[in-house]
Amino acid sequence: MQRFVARQNIAHYRHLLETEQDPAKRAKLERLLSEANAQLDDAEAGATPKSGSDD
């Protein structure tokens, strides 16, 4: 679920950046996009199957 939300946020922020011209708003969107990318990376890293025992 976290991966889905992160992907949706990334798509949304990219879409907004296509038309936003205000530098302050663009900076905020770029920061949000960076955070969403980091969240997706974290979610995907946590979703990788572990090998071996959980002991």
Number of C-alpha atoms within 10 A of each C-alpha: 7 12 17 11 13 20 16 13 18 20 14 13 20 15 11 15 18 9 9 12 10 9 9 10 13 17 12 13 19 16 13 16 20 14 15 21 17 13 17 20 14 13 16 12 10 10 10 8 7 8 6 6 5 5 3
